Amino acid sequence: MTQRLNEFKPAAKELAELLSTPDGLRTLRLMAYTTTPQQIDTDEVFHRIASDPLPALEESRNIRVGIWEQQAPGENPAFARKRNIEPVELWSEEETIPARTAGRKRVVLLGESVARGFFHDPWFSPAMALRRMLSWSLGEEVEVIDLARTDILMLPLLRLVRSALLLKPDAIVVFAGNNWHPTWSFRNGRLTDVGIHLRRHRDWMVLKDVADEALSRHVRLFTETLGSILGASGVPLVFMIPEFNLNDWRDVSTAPPLLPGDETARWLDTRAEAEYALERKDLERATALSQKMLQIDRGSAPAGYYLLADASSAAGDLVAARRYLRMSREVSLYWPRGFSPSIYASVRRSLLDSADQCGFVPVDLQRYLERDYPDELPGRRLFHDYCHLTVEGTCISLAHGAEALLPLLGGERRSWEQLASVELRVPPDVVAGSHLLAAAFNANCMQPRDVVRHHLEEAVRVSPTGARLISLFADFHVRRTPALLCASLEELLNTLRLTSFHLLYGYGRRPEDKVLNLGLIRECKRALASADAGFEERIDRLLLAEHGVAASDVDLLDTAYAPDAYSRQLYRGQLGFYRAFDPVSTFHLICRQPCAVELQLTYRAGNGASGGEIGVAVNGVPLTVLAGSANWRSESVRIPERELRQGVNDITIAWPAPDWDREKWIDETAGLLEANIPIEISPVFGHLHWFKARADLPGAGGRESSLPETASSMSVF
């Protein structure tokens, strides 16, 4: 055996050398892709959901509807919550689904986080609103079973519709569509197809057709399967098609993907000119420059649409503004990273076109809101963030759903205005808490300051508890203590327990995702200026004590000091490998007192760029220039005491102008996709592996013993 292995060594060595080349590695990846068993065909999965018979309740146990399990055999069993199946915050907190009461109408509500009542759960939900409206209209108590689940996708939703039939409902309401993005079909090996398309066509925009085709096919399969389920059951279904927060929500818009360096530079210059023209109210020039941006990026970035919408709104043309904002939403359809969830135009069209044939009643909230509020873009009055509803938004949306549902239940027709007038009895403390969550979430997603301010002001206005909630949140937010060890967070959660409290940490659901957002703290101070006279001084002193630079190093790549869209950088609670998605990166340095500071950084230019200069500035004052390089370099920069102030200082790094090789970038991107590796396609202007600050303080050991007295008499912002 040993001799035979030795005979193969030359061939094995030759094969290894061939496969170690770029072409050889790609050949190996494609061989693995074509020989590895793929997922079951999507069409087959949909067909199986439609054709599998429902289990017989009278004979079976352990049948589940969502996370609720059948308790005993029989035609009309109760279902009890089964523990440790899924995270508790994804579903209703109801412990049981009771056996159906004779003579009482039963409706089942299914859907995504919007149907879950994301910002108000568990104290208020769309199911509660629907129950009140239907009970008032019919003059009798109506049972609404809440099966909405946060983050549910197409296939699980269909399975849930099937199992919901076991509850013997008189009607079903589905409120969904925001989570339907084609990327879910590219998982488990299918990113390879995207990479092959990109390598062949050398154009990212070609993938728009791939994404459109994939999504349209899946929606068609969904509606056909839904129609089969409904046809076999005879249960009527109302499908509520959601709307989006067009007026207020803006996804972070980076430079367009996979353009040559000179085209990227031209796009950036044009954007800056358009923003300046819009600021000066030169709407004609702003419009022309925005259209020029779209000519360069061919609609692969939302920034041009946003600027066109702003110019149209300023000119009083809401029809054009609405059109451009809807076009901006379509950009995320063919990006590998998700923008904020929303309903796509092709999804909406497919649902409306297939409704009659598939046997469900559509409720198109987009059309209704445009009809009922022609002089207003949907915004913060109806939405807490991109798609999750306020109490008023829930009331209006579910009123339209109830209007369509009543005839199916044999009830008298009521207008949506009549249904929306039904009192929902939402506790003011719950409303205040929802606005606090919305303020934190919007701020951490880099939304406009006036949106954050609105939600904080609403929290204070609607309930006396609101000011206390904001004060506790700010204390927890500023402290470096881990989230779940903060006494202020514990008190906050004991004051008002909301299911989605993880939004207070930052962007994710993990406690270690806790982030310091100084803009949010600034707005908290503004909101409590009259309600709590001592708040500003307390929070300023706490900020200096917790984050003020001392003789020990401060890691400026920590989420406390890097205000970029941190969710795209996060790795185990820190920005371990910082990528600059904009030409200028800003970091916050907090000084307990003015002092000299040494910066130590390890950096390189992004996307394979080389040469150029990297400018470093402090509080807008140029400090030094570093040599740009495609390779990692380490440098030290000293900031004189005179350039720093007590409190927050801004350190900016201006990266070299883009000069990357587009063809090489496309090949590298295609190679990663062919290897089924999710990637970031936004241009990266620079990388930071190490960025630390050390203060040079007077006194023994260079350390301060206490806060300076001036901290109590001045704002640190």
C-alpha positions in Angstrom: 0.0 0.0 0.0 2.8 2.4 0.9 4.6 1.7 -2.4 1.3 2.4 -4.3 0.9 5.7 -2.5 4.4 6.7 -3.4 3.6 6.0 -7.0 0.8 8.6 -6.9 2.9 11.3 -5.3 4.1 13.0 -8.5 0.6 13.1 -9.9 -0.9 14.3 -6.6 1.8 17.1 -6.5 1.0 18.1 -10.1 -2.8 18.1 -9.4 -2.2 20.2 -6.2 -0.2 22.8 -8.2 -2.8 23.0 -10.9 -5.7 23.4 -8.4 -3.7 26.1 -6.4 -4.0 28.5 -9.4 -7.0 30.9 -9.5 -8.5 29.0 -12.4 -7.8 25.7 -10.7 -9.4 26.9 -7.5 -12.5 28.0 -9.5 -12.6 24.7 -11.2 -12.6 22.9 -7.9 -15.4 25.1 -6.6 -17.6 24.5 -9.6 -16.9 20.8 -9.5 -18.0 20.8 -5.8 -21.1 22.8 -6.7 -22.2 20.4 -9.5 -21.5 17.2 -7.6 -23.0 18.2 -4.2 -26.6 17.3 -3.7 -28.7 20.5 -3.9 -31.8 21.5 -2.0 -35.1 19.9 -2.8 -36.5 21.7 -5.8 -38.6 24.7 -4.7 -41.5 23.8 -6.9 -41.6 20.4 -5.2 -41.7 22.0 -1.7 -44.6 24.2 -2.6 -46.5 21.3 -4.2 -46.0 19.1 -1.1 -47.4 21.8 1.2 -50.5 22.1 -1.0 -51.1 18.3 -1.4 -50.3 16.9 2.0 -53.5 16.1 3.9 -54.2 17.6 7.3 -53.7 15.1 10.2 -56.8 13.7 11.8 -57.4 15.5 15.1 -59.7 12.8 16.5 -56.9 10.2 16.3 -53.7 12.1 17.0 -51.7 13.8 19.7 -48.7 16.1 19.5 -50.0 17.9 16.5 -48.7 21.5 16.5 -50.1 24.8 15.2 -47.1 27.1 15.3 -45.6 26.5 18.8 -48.9 25.3 20.3 -49.4 21.6 20.7 -52.6 19.6 20.7 -53.5 18.5 24.2 -55.8 15.5 23.6 -57.5 13.6 20.7 -60.8 14.9 19.5 -62.6 17.1 16.9 -62.2 20.3 18.9 -59.0 20.1 21.1 -57.2 22.8 23.0 -53.6 23.6 22.1 -50.9 24.5 24.7 -47.7 26.4 24.2 -44.7 24.1 23.9 -41.5 25.4 25.4 -38.0 25.6 23.9 -39.0 25.3 20.3 -38.3 28.9 19.2 -37.3 32.2 20.9 -40.2 33.3 23.0 -40.3 36.9 21.6 -41.2 35.7 18.0 -44.7 34.6 18.9 -47.7 35.7 21.0 -47.3 35.1 24.7 -50.7 33.3 24.9 -50.2 30.0 26.8 -53.2 28.2 25.2 -55.4 28.2 22.2 -58.7 27.1 23.8 -61.1 24.7 22.2 -63.6 26.5 20.0 -66.7 27.8 21.8 -70.0 26.8 20.1 -71.7 29.7 18.4 -68.7 32.1 18.7 -67.0 33.2 15.5 -63.3 32.5 15.2 -60.8 34.3 13.0 -57.1 33.4 12.8 -54.5 36.2 12.1 -51.1 35.2 10.6 -48.2 37.3 9.4 -44.8 38.8 10.1 -43.5 41.3 12.6 -46.0 43.9 11.5 -48.8 41.6 12.3 -47.0 40.8 15.6 -47.3 44.4 16.7 -43.5 44.6 17.0 -43.1 47.8 19.0 -46.2 47.2 21.3 -46.0 43.4 22.0 -47.2 41.9 24.3 -49.6 44.7 25.5 -51.1 45.6 22.1 -51.2 43.9 18.7 -53.1 43.9 15.4 -55.0 40.8 16.6 -56.4 42.8 19.6 -57.4 45.7 17.3 -59.1 43.3 14.9 -61.0 41.6 17.7 -62.3 44.9 19.1 -63.4 46.1 15.6 -65.2 42.8 14.7 -66.8 42.4 18.1 -68.2 46.0 18.0 -69.4 45.5 14.4 -71.1 42.1 14.9 -72.5 43.0 18.4 -71.0 39.8 19.9 -67.6 38.6 21.1 -65.4 37.4 18.2 -62.4 35.3 18.9 -59.2 36.3 17.1 -56.4 33.7 17.4 -52.9 35.4 17.1 -50.6 33.2 15.1 -48.4 36.1 13.8 -44.6 35.3 14.0 -41.8 37.7 13.7 -39.4 37.0 10.7 -41.6 34.3 9.2 -40.8 33.5 5.5 -43.0 32.2 2.6 -42.8 28.5 3.1 -43.2 28.5 6.9 -46.1 30.9 6.4 -47.9 28.5 4.0 -47.3 25.6 6.5 -48.8 27.7 9.2 -51.9 28.6 7.1 -52.4 24.8 6.6 -52.1 24.0 10.2 -54.3 26.9 11.2 -57.2 25.1 9.5 -57.0 22.6 12.4 -58.4 25.4 14.6 -61.7 25.4 12.6 -61.7 29.1 11.8 -64.5 31.0 10.1 -61.9 33.1 8.3 -58.2 33.7 8.1 -56.3 37.0 7.8 -52.7 37.1 6.5 -50.8 40.3 6.9 -47.4 39.6 5.2 -45.0 40.3 2.3 -42.3 42.4 3.8 -39.9 39.5 4.3 -40.2 38.2 0.7 -36.7 38.9 -0.7 -35.1 36.6 -3.3 -31.9 36.1 -1.3 -33.6 33.4 0.8 -33.6 31.2 -2.4 -29.9 31.8 -3.0 -28.9 30.1 0.2 -27.4 26.6 0.6 -25.2 26.7 -2.5 -27.3 28.9 -4.8 -25.1 32.0 -4.5 -22.9 30.1 -7.0 -25.4 30.9 -9.7 -25.1 34.6 -8.9 -21.3 34.5 -9.2 -21.5 32.7 -12.5 -23.8 35.3 -13.9 -21.6 38.1 -12.7 -18.4 36.6 -14.1 -20.0 36.0 -17.4 -21.8 39.4 -17.9 -19.4 41.7 -16.0 -22.3 43.8 -14.9 -24.0 43.8 -11.5 -27.3 45.2 -13.0 -27.8 41.9 -14.9 -28.6 40.3 -11.5 -31.7 42.5 -11.3 -33.3 40.2 -13.9 -32.2 37.1 -12.0 -33.7 38.5 -8.7 -36.9 39.6 -10.4 -37.4 36.2 -12.0 -36.7 34.3 -8.8 -39.0 36.5 -6.7 -41.8 36.4 -9.2 -41.6 32.7 -9.5 -41.8 32.2 -5.8 -44.7 34.5 -5.4 -46.5 32.7 -8.1 -45.9 29.3 -6.4 -47.0 30.8 -3.1 -50.3 32.1 -4.5 -51.0 28.8 -6.3 -50.3 26.8 -3.2 -52.4 29.1 -1.1 -55.2 28.8 -3.6 -55.0 25.0 -3.4 -55.2 25.1 0.4 -58.2 27.5 0.4 -60.0 25.5 -2.3 -59.8 22.3 -0.4 -60.8 23.9 2.9 -63.5 26.4 1.9 -62.3 28.8 4.5 -62.3 32.5 3.3 -59.0 34.4 3.5 -58.2 38.1 3.5 -54.6 39.0 2.5 -53.4 42.4 3.8 -50.6 43.8 1.6 -48.5 46.1 3.7 -47.3 49.7 3.0 -43.9 51.3 3.7 -42.7 54.4 5.6 -41.9 56.4 2.4 -41.6 59.8 4.0 -39.2 59.3 6.8 -37.2 56.1 6.4 -33.9 56.2 4.4 -31.7 53.2 4.1 -28.0 54.0 4.4 -26.9 54.7 0.8 -23.3 53.9 0.0 -21.6 54.5 -3.4 -22.8 52.2 -6.2 -21.3 48.7 -6.5 -18.6 47.5 -9.0 -18.0 50.7 -10.8 -14.6 51.8 -12.0 -12.7 54.1 -9.6 -13.1 57.2 -11.8 -16.9 56.6 -12.2 -17.2 56.2 -8.4 -15.4 59.5 -7.9 -17.6 61.2 -10.4 -20.7 59.8 -8.7 -19.5 61.0 -5.3 -18.8 64.5 -6.6 -22.2 64.7 -8.3 -23.9 63.6 -5.1 -22.2 66.3 -3.1 -23.2 69.0 -5.6 -26.8 67.7 -5.7 -27.0 67.8 -1.9 -25.6 71.3 -1.8 -28.1 72.5 -4.5 -30.9 71.0 -2.5 -29.8 72.7 0.6 -29.8 76.0 -1.2 -33.3 75.3 -2.6 -32.0 75.2 -6.2 -34.4 72.5 -7.1 -33.8 72.5 -10.8 -30.1 72.0 -10.4 -30.6 69.4 -7.7 -33.0 67.5 -10.0 -30.6 67.6 -12.9 -27.6 66.4 -10.8 -29.7 63.6 -9.2 -30.6 62.3 -12.7 -27.0 62.5 -13.6 -26.2 60.2 -10.6 -28.8 57.7 -11.9 -27.2 57.8 -15.3 -23.8 56.8 -13.7 -25.1 54.2 -11.3 -28.0 53.0 -13.5 -30.3 52.7 -10.5 -28.0 50.5 -8.5 -28.0 52.8 -5.4 -31.0 54.6 -3.8 -29.3 58.0 -3.2 -30.3 59.5 -6.5 -33.9 58.5 -6.0 -33.9 60.0 -2.5 -32.6 63.3 -3.8 -35.1 63.4 -6.6 -37.9 62.7 -4.1 -36.7 65.5 -1.8 -36.5 67.9 -4.7 -40.0 66.9 -5.8 -41.4 67.2 -2.3 -39.9 70.7 -1.9 -41.5 71.7 -5.2 -44.9 70.4 -3.9 -45.1 67.4 -6.3 -46.0 64.6 -4.0 -46.9 62.3 -6.9 -43.4 62.4 -8.3 -41.9 62.1 -4.8 -44.0 59.0 -4.1 -42.9 57.5 -7.4 -39.2 58.1 -6.8 -39.4 56.8 -3.2 -41.0 53.6 -4.4 -38.3 53.2 -7.0 -35.7 53.6 -4.3 -37.2 50.5 -2.5 -36.6 48.3 -5.5 -32.8 48.8 -5.4 -32.5 46.4 -2.5 -34.1 43.6 -4.5 -30.8 42.6 -6.1 -28.3 43.4 -3.4 -26.9 40.4 -1.5 -27.2 42.3 1.8 -30.6 43.2 2.9 -31.9 46.8 3.2 -34.8 47.3 5.5 -37.7 44.9 4.7 -40.5 46.1 2.5 -43.1 45.0 0.0 -41.7 44.9 -3.6 -43.7 46.1 -6.6 -43.6 42.6 -8.2 -44.9 41.0 -5.0 -47.8 43.4 -4.7 -48.7 43.0 -8.4 -48.6 39.2 -8.2 -50.8 39.1 -5.1 -53.4 41.5 -6.6 -53.4 39.7 -10.0 -53.8 36.2 -8.6 -56.4 37.0 -5.9 -59.5 36.2 -7.8 -58.1 33.0 -9.3 -56.6 31.8 -6.0 -59.7 32.6 -4.0 -58.6 35.3 -1.5 -59.6 38.9 -0.9 -56.7 41.4 -1.2 -56.5 44.5 1.0 -53.9 46.7 -0.7 -52.9 49.3 2.0 -50.7 51.2 -0.5 -53.8 52.0 -2.7 -56.0 52.8 0.2 -53.5 55.1 1.9 -52.9 56.9 -1.4 -56.6 57.3 -1.9 -57.5 58.4 1.6 -54.4 60.7 2.2 -53.5 62.1 -1.3 -51.7 65.1 0.2 -49.5 63.1 2.6 -46.7 60.5 2.2 -47.0 57.6 4.7 -44.6 58.5 7.5 -44.0 58.7 11.2 -47.7 59.2 12.1 -48.4 55.6 10.9 -45.0 54.0 11.2 -42.4 53.6 14.0 -39.6 52.6 11.6 -39.6 51.3 8.0 -42.8 49.2 8.2 -43.8 48.5 11.8 -47.0 50.4 12.7 -47.8 52.9 15.4 -51.1 52.6 17.2 -52.8 54.9 14.7 -51.2 53.0 11.8 -52.4 49.7 13.3 -55.9 51.1 13.7 -56.2 52.4 10.1 -54.6 49.3 8.6 -56.8 46.8 10.5 -59.9 48.9 9.9 -59.4 48.2 6.2 -58.8 44.5 6.9 -62.0 44.4 9.0 -64.0 46.1 6.3 -63.1 43.4 3.9 -63.6 40.6 6.5 -67.0 41.5 7.8 -69.0 40.3 4.7 -67.2 37.0 4.8 -68.4 36.6 8.4 -72.0 37.4 7.5 -71.8 40.8 9.1 -73.2 44.1 8.1 -70.9 46.2 5.9 -69.0 49.0 7.8 -66.8 51.6 6.4 -63.1 51.6 7.5 -63.7 55.1 9.0 -66.4 53.6 11.3 -64.1 50.7 12.2 -61.2 53.0 12.9 -63.3 54.9 15.4 -63.5 51.9 17.7 -61.6 52.6 20.9 -58.5 50.3 21.2 -57.7 51.2 24.8 -53.9 51.0 24.5 -52.3 52.0 27.9 -50.4 55.3 27.6 -47.3 53.8 29.2 -47.2 51.2 26.4 -47.4 53.9 23.8 -44.6 55.9 25.5 -42.4 52.7 25.6 -43.0 52.0 21.9 -41.8 55.5 21.0 -38.7 55.1 23.1 -37.9 51.8 21.3 -38.6 53.6 18.0 -36.2 56.5 18.9 -33.4 54.1 19.8 -33.9 51.9 16.7 -34.1 54.9 14.3 -31.0 56.5 15.8 -29.0 53.3 15.6 -30.1 52.9 11.9 -28.8 56.4 11.2 -32.2 57.9 10.4 -32.8 61.6 10.4 -32.4 63.5 13.7 -35.9 65.0 13.5 -37.4 61.5 13.4 -35.6 60.5 16.6 -36.6 63.7 18.2 -40.3 63.1 17.3 -40.4 59.7 19.0 -38.7 61.0 22.1 -41.0 64.0 22.3 -44.0 61.7 21.9 -42.8 59.4 24.7 -42.8 62.4 27.0 -46.1 63.8 25.8 -48.3 60.7 25.9 -47.4 59.5 29.5 -45.7 60.8 32.6 -43.7 57.6 32.6 -42.1 58.6 29.3 -39.5 60.9 30.9 -38.5 58.3 33.4 -38.1 55.7 30.7 -35.8 58.0 28.7 -33.7 58.8 31.8 -33.2 55.1 32.6 -32.4 54.3 29.0 -29.8 57.0 28.7 -28.1 55.9 31.9 -28.0 52.3 30.7 -26.9 53.4 27.2 -23.9 55.4 28.4 -22.6 53.0 31.0 -19.9 50.5 29.8 -21.4 47.8 32.0 -22.7 45.0 29.9 -26.4 45.4 29.1 -27.9 42.7 31.2 -25.8 43.8 34.3 -27.0 47.4 34.2 -29.3 48.2 37.1 -30.9 51.0 35.0 -31.9 48.5 32.3 -33.3 46.2 34.9 -35.4 49.0 36.3 -36.5 50.1 32.8 -37.6 46.5 31.9 -39.4 46.2 35.3 -41.2 49.5 34.6 -42.4 48.4 31.2 -41.7 45.1 29.7 -41.9 45.1 25.9 -41.0 42.0 23.9 -38.7 43.9 21.5 -36.6 45.5 24.3 -33.5 44.2 22.5 -33.8 47.3 20.3 -32.4 49.3 23.2 -29.1 47.5 22.8 -28.4 48.5 19.3 -29.3 46.8 16.0 -29.2 43.1 16.9 -30.9 40.9 19.5 -27.7 40.0 21.5 -26.9 41.9 24.7 -23.3 42.2 23.6 -24.5 44.4 20.7 -24.8 47.3 23.0 -23.7 50.5 21.3 -23.1 54.1 22.3 -25.0 56.6 20.1 -24.0 60.1 21.0 -26.6 61.7 18.7 -29.3 59.7 20.4 -28.1 60.9 23.8 -28.1 64.5 22.6 -31.7 64.1 21.6 -32.6 62.5 25.0 -31.1 65.6 26.7 -33.3 67.8 24.4 -36.4 65.8 25.1 -35.9 66.0 28.9 -34.8 69.6 29.1 -38.0 70.8 30.7 -39.1 67.5 32.3 -35.9 66.8 34.2 -33.7 69.9 34.9 -30.8 67.9 36.3 -30.7 65.2 33.6 -28.2 67.0 31.3 -25.6 67.5 34.0 -26.0 63.9 35.2 -25.6 62.4 31.8 -22.6 64.6 30.9 -20.7 63.6 34.0 -21.6 60.0 33.5 -20.4 60.2 29.8 -17.0 61.7 30.9 -16.6 59.2 33.7 -17.4 56.1 31.5 -15.8 57.1 28.2 -13.3 60.0 28.9 -9.9 59.1 27.6 -7.3 58.4 30.3 -3.8 57.0 30.4 -5.0 53.6 29.3 -5.8 53.0 25.6 -9.2 53.7 24.1 -10.2 51.5 21.2 -11.7 53.9 18.6 -13.0 50.9 16.6 -15.3 50.0 19.5 -19.0 50.6 18.8 -18.9 53.4 21.4 -16.7 55.6 19.2 -17.4 54.6 15.5 -20.7 56.1 14.5 -20.9 54.5 11.0 -23.6 52.0 10.3 -22.2 49.8 12.9 -24.5 46.8 12.2 -22.5 46.2 9.0 -19.2 46.2 11.0 -20.2 44.3 14.1 -18.1 41.3 15.0 -18.5 39.9 18.5 -19.5 43.3 19.9 -16.7 45.3 18.3 -15.7 46.7 15.0 -12.8 44.3 14.7 -12.0 45.0 11.1 -13.3 48.4 10.1 -14.4 49.0 6.5 -14.9 52.6 5.4 -18.0 52.7 3.1 -17.7 56.4 2.6 -14.7 58.6 1.5 -14.6 60.1 5.0 -14.8 58.2 8.3 -15.6 59.9 11.6 -14.7 58.7 15.1 -15.6 60.1 18.5 -12.8 60.8 21.0 -14.2 61.8 24.5 -11.8 63.8 26.7 -12.3 64.2 30.4 -10.2 67.3 30.1 -8.2 68.9 27.3 -4.9 67.0 26.9 -2.5 65.8 24.2 -3.4 62.4 22.7 -1.4 59.9 20.7 -3.3 58.0 18.0 -2.0 54.6 16.8 -3.4 53.1 13.7 -2.9 50.3 11.3 -4.6 51.0 7.9 -4.7 50.4 4.2 -6.6 51.8 1.2 -9.7 49.9 0.2 -10.6 47.7 -2.8 -7.0 47.2 -3.8 -6.4 50.9 -4.3 -2.8 52.2 -4.0 -1.1 55.5 -3.6 -2.8 58.8 -2.7 -2.9 60.5 0.6 -4.9 60.0 3.8 -5.9 63.1 5.6 -6.4 63.2 9.4 -8.4 66.1 11.0 -9.6 66.9 14.5 -12.8 68.9 15.0 -12.6 70.0 11.4 -8.9 71.2 11.6 -6.5 69.3 9.4 -3.8 67.6 11.5 -1.6 65.6 9.3 -1.4 63.6 6.0 -0.5 59.9 5.9 0.8 57.9 2.9 -1.8 55.8 1.2 -1.0 52.2 0.5 -2.6 49.0 -0.7 -0.6 47.2 2.0 -1.1 47.5 5.8 0.8 50.4 7.4 1.2 51.4 11.0 1.5 55.0 12.0 1.4 57.2 15.2 -0.2 60.7 15.2 0.1 63.1 18.0 -2.8 65.5 18.7 -1.7 68.7 20.6 -3.7 69.6 23.6 -4.8 72.9 22.0 -6.8 71.0 19.3 -8.9 69.0 21.8 -11.7 70.1 24.1 -13.5 68.6 27.1 -16.2 66.2 26.0 -16.7 64.9 22.5 -14.1 65.5 19.7 -14.5 64.3 16.1 -11.6 62.6 14.4 -12.0 62.3 10.7 -10.0 60.2 8.2 -10.3 61.2 4.5 -9.4 58.2 2.4 -7.6 58.4 -1.0 -9.7 59.0 -4.2 -10.8 55.6 -5.6 -8.5 54.1 -8.2 -9.4 50.4 -7.9 -9.3 47.9 -10.8 -12.9 47.2 -11.7 -12.2 43.9 -13.6 -10.2 42.5 -10.7 -12.9 43.6 -8.3 -15.6 41.8 -10.4 -13.5 38.6 -10.5 -12.9 38.6 -6.8 -16.6 39.2 -6.1 -17.7 36.5 -8.5 -15.2 34.1 -7.0 -16.5 34.5 -3.5 -20.1 34.1 -4.7 -19.1 31.0 -6.6 -17.8 29.7 -3.3 -21.2 30.4 -1.8 -19.8 33.2 0.5 -22.1 36.1 1.2 -20.3 39.3 0.4 -20.4 43.1 0.7 -20.5 44.7 -2.8 -20.4 48.3 -1.6 -17.1 50.1 -2.4 -14.7 50.1 0.5 -12.5 53.2 0.6 -10.2 52.1 3.5 -9.6 49.5 6.2 -8.6 49.9 9.8 -7.3 47.0 11.7 -6.1 49.0 14.7 -7.1 52.5 15.9 -6.3 53.4 19.5 -5.9 56.6 21.5 -3.8 57.2 24.5 -3.9 60.4 26.5 -0.7 62.2 27.7 -2.0 63.6 31.0 0.0 65.5 33.7 0.4 64.2 37.2 1.5 61.0 38.8 1.4 58.1 36.3 -0.3 60.4 33.9 -3.8 59.6 35.3 -6.6 61.8 36.6 -8.0 61.1 40.0 -11.4 62.6 39.4 -13.5 64.5 37.0 -12.7 68.2 36.4 -15.0 70.6 38.1 -16.0 72.2 34.8 -17.8 69.0 33.8 -20.8 70.1 35.9 -21.2 73.5 34.3 -20.9 72.8 30.6 -22.3 70.5 27.9 -19.8 67.9 26.6 -21.4 68.0 23.2 
